[in-house]
Amino acid sequence: MPHAQSMPSPGFQALILCGPGVSLNTFTSNQEVCPKALVPVANRPMVWYPLEWCYRMGVTNIHLITPPSSAPAVELALATNPHLTSLPLPKPDILSPADLSQNTGTAEIFRLPEVRAVVTGDFIVLPCDLISELGGEALLESWMIQSAGLGGATSVPEGKRGPHGALNGEKSGRRGGLGVWYQTKGPDSSKGQETDFIAISPPLPTTVTPPQGSLLPHISSLFYTVPTDTLHDIAEARKTFPVRHALLRKHPRVKMLTTHRDAHIYFFPYWTLDMIGRNETFDSISEDVVGWWAKAGWQGGLGDKLGLRTTFGSDESASPDDTMLQSGLIEDEIDLGSLSTTWTSSLAAGDQHDTASARLASRVQDRPGPEGMMSNLTEGKALTIPPIFAYVHPSAPAAPVIRRCDTTALLLSLSLQLARLPAQDSPEAPLAIHPFSHRSKIVHRSGVAGRSTVTQADCLLAENVIVEEKCVVKESVLGAGCKIGTGARLTRCVLMDDVVVGERAQLSGCVLGKRCSIGREAVLRDCEVQEGYAVPDKSDAKNEKFMVFEGLDDGENSVADAQVSI
């Protein structure tokens, strides 16, 4: 049953972007029925993982941003799917702006009026395909320490909307952001993953030794980020990779990484929304918002071109009492003359003891009035750009998993990896239950025939699964309602709900969509099968996609027409 979240809320709001899932088109071709957010990963809807991540860190103000065409399916799943209904209360809100389409850029989403209306303070941006064992509270704590702020606990008051946040430095609009990158190479890595090129500083120094388990040793300043494919295009066009002298002058020590990937986890201060709104050419958060922000920190004049001086300027709607907070220089609003005991006098000859010439120290004399304070602070001064930090997740074998599940290969590998976790009812389960553990590895054992083999240590069988006699199921995930015919063999496969596998079929490394069927004695290796597709008997295929093409008549869907090389 759902239960109220017991841990205190950090005050942030989370926005989960439920994209089209183009790289999973075998299973997301019908966005109205099965959008990417509902594709199962280890028998749970994909969006369950970022939702659980938010609730685990105490964030309960959550919005799922999805195109209008996918909103009914997501709303139905939130109300009926047992994994989603078991999440803590309150339920997430679904936001489906009228102008949001499957092709809308991630940055463009934050220029839509419906989205801007719901963002009221510092916010977290997440993808719907995030699988993260690392708790968000650790990232949040690191971001707050580096920004020296109270975070979303001091959100924007009603009627005071603008580029500023609230107390402890937020009013000056100077708090930075945080992004997350992870290593794509390793024992459980998949081929063909997207990667990003990032240039970062060495780990930021700390005044005290961080406690054990702290993420601070892995926090760096971000200077440059671009997809690796774009980097290759730049290097090919120019026959070299250009590095600006301004970067090396300001940061002589730069660490460059080419095998990491942007996890699309962003902690943003509220003023970021204003920056996105002022730059209508921004299309992508990772490439444009974060990329240009990182460059503005060392490239002179770029901050002004991005309109950040205006973003960090005084808020027209602010009251006179807020001027002190906006300036960030509280001392300038205090009459230091009435408190100071330090006086100086002119040292001209013969006038050393003339008290008439005494004056206040230069730091308190001729103090400008409130009206001219902001202009004096900004005129003729270089713009200070808030830093954008990068958490680079360590690639140690024991490190928590952070991955984006946006390809079929990742869907398969992550599902099988999660299937190896001990069940909550297992005697081997550790005292600290893993957040992604299932209650049981095999929900209904009566559905497995006695003369069949199912390796429980690395398999997941959901409700109402039937495994007939003489079957062998190893390292596989079977969704609810699946039926495995007599003598079938499954190795390293993921079957979504209601899949039917014919007698003596042999499947290896395959991902099968909902309600599809595999013919008798079919042999498939490393194949994908679309939802509802029927693979004929005795088919033999490797590295193929079985799916129906739009525009073909039913009679034209032969195996030859439906197979596409990956």
C-alpha positions, -999 to +999 in steps of 0.1 A: +000+000+000+012+036-006+026+053+024+035+089+032+071+098+028+087+099+062+120+117+056+120+155+054+116+170+020+146+190+008+123+215-009+132+208-044+109+199-072+118+173-098+109+173-135+111+140-152+113+142-190+094+114-207+108+114-242+099+095-274+124+067-271+136+067-307+164+043-300+138+019-286+115+022-315+109-016-317+089-013-285+078+024-286+064+027-321+029+032-307+034+061-283-003+063-274-002+027-260+034+021-248+056+053-245+092+050-235+084+057-199+064+025-196+088+001-213+096-025-186+131-028-171+133-059-150+095-061-149+090-026-137+080+004-158+110+024-168+097+056-151+095+037-118+132+041-113+136+079-115+104+082-094+118+058-067+151+078-069+132+110-061+112+095-032+143+079-018+159+114-015+128+130-001+116+149-031+078+146-035+070+175-057+074+157-090+061+164-125+062+140-154+064+160-186+051+140-215+035+148-249-003+149-250-004+118-271+013+097-243-003+113-213-034+090-211-012+059-211+011+073-184-019+084-163-035+050-166-003+033-155+001+055-125-034+045-114-032+007-122+003-006-124+011-023-091+047-011-091+037+025-096+008+024-072+031+010-045+053+042-045+050+066-016+024+095-017+019+121-030+015+108-066+035+127-093+016+152-114+014+147-152+022+178-173+014+176-210+018+210-227-002+215-258+028+225-279+050+196-267+057+170-294+079+140-297+105+162-314+107+191-289+142+197-276+149+193-239+158+230-235+128+241-255+106+223-231+115+248-204+104+277-226+068+263-228+045+285-206+029+255-189+063+242-177+076+277-166+044+281-146+050+250-124+087+257-117+087+278-085+122+273-072+154+253-076+147+222-095+161+188-106+158+176-142+158+138-148+153+115-178+126+088-176+153+062-185+175+067-155+186+037-135+206+049-104+216+030-074+234+061-061+211+080-038+201+115-049+205+128-014+243+124-017+244+144-048+221+170-033+243+174-003+274+178-024+257+204-046+246+224-015+281+223+000+297+235-033+271+262-038+271+272-001+234+275-002+202+262+014+190+248-019+153+245-026+145+249+011+144+286+003+122+288-028+108+318-045+080+335-026+046+338-043+044+370-062+082+374-063+089+353-095+120+363-112+156+351-119+165+351-082+161+325-055+159+333-018+182+336+012+219+326+017+231+340-015+203+328-037+188+363-040+219+375-058+213+348-084+248+335-081+243+298-072+257+272-096+245+239-110+255+203-109+255+176-136+264+139-135+286+118-158+294+081-157+319+058-173+306+037-202+335+012-202+336-017-179+326-053-173+288-047-177+291-021-205+272-024-238+285-017-272+274+014-291+267+036-261+267+074-267+295+092-250+304+128-243+336+147-243+341+167-211+369+190-198+370+194-161+392+206-134+411+184-110+389+175-079+381+207-060+401+212-028+384+210+005+393+227+038+386+196+058+389+159+049+355+147+035+339+119+055+340+084+042+315+079+014+313+116+005+310+125-032+331+157-028+364+140-040+346+134-073+332+169-078+350+191-103+344+223-122+331+218-157+348+238-185+336+222-217+311+195-228+301+182-262+289+148-276+319+128-287+304+125-322+303+163-325+339+164-312+349+140-340+332+162-366+350+193-353+384+175-354+377+161-389+367+195-403+396+214-388+421+185-388+427+192-351+409+199-319+410+236-312+416+247-276+411+284-267+440+302-250+415+318-227+407+284-212+443+275-206+451+310-192+424+307-166+427+270-160+462+256-167+452+222-154+424+206-174+414+169-174+397+157-206+375+125-206+361+109-237+345+076-225+320+091-201+283+099-207+260+126-194+234+109-171+211+139-177+208+144-139+209+182-133+205+202-102+197+237-114+191+270-095+160+289-103+177+315-124+186+288-150+150+290-162+155+327-170+187+319-189+169+293-210+140+317-217+163+345-229+182+322-253+157+309-278+184+291-298+190+267-269+176+233-280+193+208-258+200+210-221+232+189-222+247+205-253+234+241-252+224+250-216+252+231-198+277+235-227+274+273-231+272+278-193+304+259-188+322+280-216+309+312-201+329+306-170+362+312-188+354+328-222+353+366-217+321+383-228+301+351-234+281+356-202+269+390-215+260+375-249+238+349-231+220+377-212+233+366-178+240+402-167+204+409-171+195+376-154+216+385-124+204+421-123+180+436-099+144+423-098+120+450-107+093+434-086+115+433-055+107+455-026+132+480-011+137+457+018+150+430-006+177+453-022+202+443+005+197+407-003+198+411-040+232+430-039+248+402-019+267+430+000+248+434+032+276+455+047+269+483+022+234+488+037+247+493+072+259+527+085+294+517+094+302+552+104+281+550+135+299+517+145+335+525+135+361+538+160+387+542+132+394+578+120+420+591+097+432+627+092+452+646+066+490+643+070+496+677+054+523+697+071+511+718+100+477+702+099+483+668+116+461+677+146+433+695+128+402+675+137+382+694+111+401+675+085+393+641+100+373+617+078+359+582+079+379+553+064+376+551+027+355+519+029+326+537+045+328+573+033+308+586+003+286+555+006+261+555-023+224+556-016+202+525-023+191+538-057+226+540-071+240+510-054+232+483-080+245+504-109+277+512-091+282+475-085+277+464-121+291+492-142+325+485-155+329+452-137+334+418-152+305+395-149+309+367-124+295+335-138+283+309-112+301+276-116+287+245-132+300+214-114+305+179-127+301+148-106+322+121-124+310+088-111+339+064-102+341+032-123+352+009-094+336-025-095+318-019-062+305+015-072+268+020-074+253+017-109+243+048-128+230+042-163+206+055-189+185+027-204+179+041-239+189+013-262+178-023-266+213-035-256+212-015-224+176-026-217+188-062-219+220-058-199+204-037-171+174-060-168+196-091-164+219-072-140+189-063-118+176-099-120+207-110-102+198-090-070+187-112-041+149-112-036+136-097-004+122-131+007+155-149+000+175-163+029+206-149+012+192-113+011+215-089+030+202-070+060+201-038+040+176-044+013+186-032-021+161-005-034+156-024-066+151-059-052+119-077-060+098-093-033+102-127-050+123-139-079+095-163-090+061-150-080+041-181-087+062-212-084+032-234-092+034-222-128+068-238-133+065-275-143+085-299-122+107-312-150+118-277-161+149-258-151+148-222-140+179-207-125+165-187-096+197-168-089+197-149-121+160-150-133+129-130-126+094-145-133+065-122-127+028-131-120+010-158-139+040-171-158+036-206-171+067-227-179+058-261-193+078-293-190+114-299-203+120-261-205+153-245-196+153-208-186+186-193-176+195-156-168+162-143-182+134-119-172+098-130-179+070-105-176+035-112-163+014-137-182+042-152-203+038-188-215+068-209-224+060-240-245+073-275-239+110-280-245+118-243-252+152-229-242+158-193-231+192-178-223+198-141-215+164-130-227+139-104-217+102-111-223+077-084-217+041-092-206+020-119-222+046-133-246+040-168-260+070-190-269+063-220-290+074-256-283+111-263-287+120-227-296+155-216-288+161-179-279+194-163-269+200-126-262+166-116-274+142-089-262+105-096-270+077-070-268+044-074-252+019-099-266+042-111-293+045-148-302+074-170-312+066-200-335+074-236-328+111-246-332+121-210-340+158-202-334+165-165-326+198-150-315+202-114-305+169-104-320+142-078-312+105-085-317+079-058-318+048-057-296+021-081-310+043-095-338+040-132-347+073-148-356+065-178-379+074-214-370+109-226-376+123-191-382+160-188-380+175-153-375+204-135-359+208-098-351+174-090-366+144-068-358+109-083-363+085-054-367+056-042-389+064-013-412+039+015-416+022+015-449+024-022-456-008-043-459-013-072-436-005-097-464+029-081-470+043-088-436+065-117-445+096-125-425+118-111-452+098-078-452+099-076-414+135-083-407+159-054-405+196-057-397+206-039-365 
